[in-house]
Amino acid sequence: MRAMKIKVIVFFVIFLGFMSLNTGFYWYNVVSLRDRLVVMDHFHDLLSDILEIRRYEKNFLFYPEPESLKEAVIYLDKAEGAVAVLKDNIIEIGGQDYYNKFMKNISDYSQQLNILSRGAKGDLIKTRNLGTEMVQSAQNLLALKQKLIHTTLIKIQYIPIVVMLSLALLIVILFYWQAKKVLGRLLYVQKAAEGVAKGDYSSIDQITSDDEISSLMHSAFSSMAADIEHRQNQLIESRKLSSIGTLTSGIAHELNNPLNNVSLTADTMLEEFEEMEAEEGKEMLNDIINEIGRASEVVRNLLDFSRESEQSISELRVDTLINETKKLVVNQLRLDKITLNVDILDDIPMVLGDLNSLQQVFINLFMNADHAMEGGGTLTVTVSSAPNNYVRFDVTDTGCGMTAETLERIFDPFFTTKPVGKGTGLGLSIIYGLIKKHSGFIEVQSKLEVGTTFSIFLPAVSQLENSHGQISSGNN
């Protein structure tokens, strides 16, 4: 958060600097306008003095009295002093040459007036021309000064507008920038939340910013994902126990057969022990051992399936995966009058995954199919190669099917069509998450009163062998 505070402080410093700069510029133009107005008053006075001199000059032409020009000489000295005082302003407006020419005209005109004021004969035409040039020069200076003042007034008028527009543009840019960042964060939150809900945690790392808020959101989602994954693993284990409970009747039947055989064989041996030949007794003992082995295998399969252990990623034979799962459900399906058909094509490549997790996937699918086929039916498992180096598992039942509305939500957590107390709605959500962890995907097709097909696509070993380490570390 410290960096955020620094950004806010820097923003306010820049804003204050910008406002100070504009205020200083505005103040400079106001002061400059005031000074130019004062100078323009001096130019007006200069022009008035020159026009007054010209009035004496004209009077002299009508009444040639040398004494009348003495007053004009006084005004001329005053004008010459004013030009000297305004030297810098005149040079600024018209340049050095303009100033030099103006001063020369005044000097020449002054000489002519002095000659005429002493009663000597002077050049009246030259005097009039010099006077005309002085008037024009003063008028030009006044016009140029008025133009500069007008320019300054325009600046003063437009400075507030420019400042407001600049601030508005700055606010729009900052708003757009912040809005883009906020929308980017909201989009990240949306995608990350959707990904976490579907078990796809890769979306958490798809963040485009590295500021404090984005880092905080990334950290929060990462922590959330880790907690959800931990709870999901616990949920998977509880689902295993739930699956075992569902399979209880089939398992009991599977254990009951070898136990009955053991009991019958033992009773027979007990009754006929004294009359039994050694070879016959040995054969019956072998039968007992075989039946005990059969029961032990059922118990071992259950223990292997229900045991909570770290995921172990390895190369799996497809037939081993399906057949090991089949052993756990075949008796339950048989009791529910469901025929299980398995069709595994030749030359199917191996897949990379955790046997226990993938067994959980297929047991959930088989049990869902069992529930969908009340009164019996056919469950078909077909394994084939798919494009883009995937292995495809099709689990097809002849059950009640699903509506289009149900299909859109079947992978949502806690969504179920079963009556209250009959299902949690987490089975297919867990399946979806487990398949995503194995870099696969799942598709569903269903038709009411016809049946449903779940198609699971798992990458073949040749596709994933380069990322084997990444998958292992990710799942561990």
N, C-alpha and C positions, 0 to 999 in steps of 0.2 A: 504493500500500500504506500510505501515511502515514495516509490517512483511515480505513483499517481499524484501524490501531493506535489512533487516537484513539477510535474506537467502542469498542474493547475496554477502553481506559482509562476512558472515561466509564461503561461498564457496571460495572466494578469499583468505581468511585467511588460510583455509585448503590447498588450492593449493600452496600458498607461503610457508607454513610450509613444505609441501611435497617436494617442489623443494629445499628448504633450507636444509632439512634433506639429500636428495640425493646428493646435492652439497657438504655438509660437509662430507658425507661418501666417496665420490669420492676423495675429497681433502685429507682425512685421508689416503686413500690407496696410493695416489701418494706420500705423505710424507713418509709413511711407506716403500714404494718401494725404495725411495731415501736412507733412513737410512739403509735398508738391503743391498743395493748395496755397500754402504760405508763399512758395516760390512763384506760383502763378499770380498772386497778388502783386509781387514785385515786378513781374513782367507787365502786368496791367499798368502799374505806376510808370514803368519805363516807357511803355507805349504812349501813355497820357502825356509824359514829359516831352517826348519827341513830337507828338501832335501839337502840343502847346508851342514848341519851337517853330513848327511849320506855320502856325497861325501868325506868329510875329514875322516870319519870313514873308508871308503873303501881304501882311499889312505894310511891310517895307516896300514891296513892289508897287503898292498903290500910293503910299505916302513915304517916299524915300528920305526918312529922317534917321540918321545914324544913331541917335540917342535911343530910338525904339528897339534897336537890336541888342543893347546892353542887357536888357532883361532876358532876351533869348539866349545870350551867352551864359547867363547864370543857370538857366534851365539845362543848357547843353552840358555845362560842367557837372550838374547834378546827374544827368543821364549817363555821362561818361563814368562817373563814380559808381552808379548802379550797375553798369555793365561790368566794371572791374569786380564788384562784389559778387555778381552772378556768373563770374567766369567759369567756375566748375560746372554749373548747371547748363550754361550755354554750350560748353564743350561736350557735356554728356548728351545733349539733345542734337546739336548740329555738327559737332566735331571741332577740332583745332583750327582747321582752315576757315570754317564758318566764323569762328570767334575772331580770328585775325582779320578777316575781311570786314567784319562788323566794326571792329575797333579802328581800322584804317578809314572806313567811311566817316565815322564820328570825328576822327582826327582831321581829315581833309575838310569836312563840313565846318569844324570849329575854326580852322584857318581862314576859310572864306568869310565866316561871320565876323571874325575879328578884323579882317581887312575892311569889310563893309561898315562895321561899327565905328571905325576910326575915320570914316568919310572918304576913304580911298576908293578907287575904282576897282571893283572885283568882277569876277565872272559869274553873272547871275544865273546863266543856264546851267553851268556846272554845279552851282550851289543848289539849284532846284533838283537836279538829277541826284546829287548826293543825299538830299533830304528825302526824296522819294525812295531811294534804296534803303535808307535808315528805317523808314516807316514799314516797308515791305519785310525787312529783316526782323523788326520787332513783332510784326504781325505773324510772320512764320514761326518765330520762337513761341509766341503765345499759342498758336494752333498746334504745334508739336507738343507743347506742354499739356494742352487740353486733351490731346490724343493719349498721352501717357496716363493722365488722370483717369480718362475713360477706361483705359485698359486695366488700371488698378481697381476701379470700381467694379468692372466685370469679374475680376478675380475674387474680390470681396463678396460679390453676389453669389458666385458659383462655388466658393470654397465650402460653405456649409452643405451644399447639395452634393459635392464630390465626397465630402466626409461621410455624409449619411449613406450615399450609395456604396462607398467603400466598406462601411460598417455592415450594411445590409448584405453585400457580397461576401464579406468575411463570415458573417453569421450563417449565410446559406451554405458556404463551403464547409464550415465547422459542423453545421447541422447534418449536411449530407454525409460527411465523414463519420460523424458519430452514429447517425442513423444506419449507415452501411455496416458499421462495426456491431451495433446492437442487433440489427437484423441477421448479420452473420452468426452472432452468438445464439440468437433464438433458433436459427436454422440448425445450428450445431446441436442445440439442446433437443430439438425435435427429432433429428436423425439419430442422435445418441440414445434418446429415450425409446424410439421405435426399435433401434437395434438391440438395446438391452432387453426390451420386452420380448423380442423374437430369439434372444440368445446369441445374437451376432454382436460381439464386443469389438469388432474391428472398427466400427463407426466411431468409437470413442477416441481413437487416435487421429481421426480426420478433422483436426482443428487447424484453422488457417492463421490464427493470431497467437502471439506469444506474450501478450500483456498479462497483468496480474489477474484480472477478472477471468480471462480465458484459461489461464493456468489453474485458477481456483476451480472453475467448472470442470476442467479435465481431471483434476485431482479428485473432485467429488464423484464424478462418474466412474473413475477407475476404482475408487473405494467401494462405490455402490455395486459395480460389476463383480468385484472380488467377493463381496458379501453375498450377492445373489448367487454366484457360482458355488460358493460354499454351501449355501442353503439348498441350492438345486441338487448338489451331490448328496446332501442328507435326504432330500426328497426322493432322489433316485433309489437310495437304499431302502427308504420306507416303502416305495413302490415295489421293490423286489419282494419284501415281506408280504405286501398286499397280493402280489402275483402268486406267491407260494400259497397264501390262504385260498385264492381262487382255484388253485390246482390241487387243493387238499384231497378232494374225492378221488381224482385220478391217481394221485400219488399213493393214497391208501389202498386203492385197488392194485396198483403196481407192486406194493409191498406185501399185500395180502396173499397174492398167488404164490410167491416163493415160500412165504411162511407156512401156508397150508400144505404145500408139498413137503416141506421139512417136517411138519407135524405128522403127516400121514406116513412118511417114510420111517420116522422114529418110532411111531406106534407099531408099525409092521415089524420092524426089527425087534422091538421089545416082546411082541407076541411070539415070534418065530425064532428068537435068538438061539434057543437050545438045539433046534432042529436045522438051523440055517447053516449052509455050507460057507466056508471061508470066502470063496470067490463071490458068492451072492451077497454076503455081508459087506465085502469091500466095494461092490458095485453100488449098493445102497448108500454107503458112506460118501462115495464120490458124488452121488446125486444130491445128498444133503449139502456137501461143500459147494457144489455148483449153484444151488438155490440161494445159499447164504451169500455167495459172491454176487449173484444177481441183485439181491436186496441191498448189499453194500454199495453196489454201483449206483443204484437209485439215490441212496442217502448221500453218497459222495457228490453226485451231480447237483443235488440240492445245496449241499454245503458250499460247493464251488460257486454256485450262482448267488447265494445269499451272503457270502463273506464280503465284508467291507474292506476294500483294499485299494491301493493306489492304482490308477490306470496304467496299464502296461501296453504300450504301442508295439505291435509286431506285425510281421507278414502273416496273413491268415488265408488258409485255403477256404474257398467258398463252400465246398461240400462239408468241411468240418464245422464251419459256422452254422450251417442250416441243420445238419444232422444232430449236433450237440443241443441245439435249441429244440429240435423235434422230440428228443428224448424226454424233455421236461413237460411237454404239452400233449403228447400223443394219446395218453390214457384219458385225460380230461376230454379231449375232442371225441374220442371213441365213445365215452359215456354219454356225451351230448349228441350222439349220432351224426357226427361230422366226419366226412372222409377227407383225409389230408393227402394231397398229391404233390410230389416234389419232382420238378423237372429241371435238372441242371445240365446245360449243354456242355459239350466237350470243349477242351482248350480254353476254359475260362481262366483269366489271369487271377493272381492273388490280389487281395486288398490289404491296405495298411490300416490297422485299427486295434482297438481294445476288445477282446473277445467278450468279456463280461458286459461291457456297455452295449455292444451290438446285439448280444443275446437279449438284453433288456428291451431293445427296439423291437425285435421280432416277436418276443413274447407278448408285448403290449399289442402289437398288430394282430397276432393270432387270437388273443383273448377278446379284442374288440370285434373281430370277425365271428368268434363263437357267440358273443352276445347278440350280434346282428342276425344270426341264423337260428332263431328259436324253432325248435322242432326238427333240427338237422339241416344238412346241406353239404356243400362241397367247398373245401378250401384248397386253393392251388397256389403253389409257390414256384415261380419260374425264374431262373437265373440265366442271363444272357449278356453278351458284350454289347455295349452301346457306343455311339459316336463319341469322338473327343476323348477316347481312352478311358471310358467309364465302364463299371460293371453295374448292370441293372437287375434289381430284385423286384419282381412283380408279385404282390400278395393279393389274390383275388378271391372274394367270397361271393356266395349266391344269396346274400341276405336281403334286408329290407331297403338298402340304399339310402341316399341322402338328398335333400333338396338343394337347390343352388344357394339359398340363403345360408344353410348350414355349412356348405362347403367353404364359403367365404370366411367362416369364423372357427373352423375346427381346430386350428393351431393356436387360437387365443387362449391364454391361461384362464382356467376356471370356467371355460365354456363347456357345457355338457347338455346333451339331450336326454340324459337318463333322469329318472325321478329323484327327488331329494333323498339323500342318504345312500343312493346307489352308485354314485360316482363323483369324483372331485373335479373333473374337467382338466386334469393336469397331464394325463397320459400322452396325448398327442403333442402337447407343448414340450414335454420332456423329449419325446422322439425327435421333434424338430431341432431342439438344441443339441442333442447328441449327434445327429447327422451333420449339422453345421460344424461341430467341432471336428468331425472327420473329413472336412472339406468337401462334403457332398451336398445333395439337395433332394427334395422329395416332391412328388406330384401326386394328385388325386383325381380319379375319375369315378363318378357314381351316377347311378340311375335308379329312381324309385322302383321298388319291387323287382329289380333285376340283379343288383349287386354293386359292389365297390371294389376298385383296384387301387392299392397304394403302390406307387413306383418309387423305389429308393435307388438313387444313383450314388455309388461310391467310387472314387478315383482308383484306378488300377495301380499296382505297385510301381510300374514303369513311369507313371505320371508323377508320383509323389516321392520317389526315392531321393530326389535332390533336396526335398524339404522335410525329410524324415526327422532330423534333429529339431527343426522348428516346431513340428507338430508335437513331438514328445515333450519338449520344454513347455509348450503352451498348455498342454493338458495336465502336466504335472503341477 
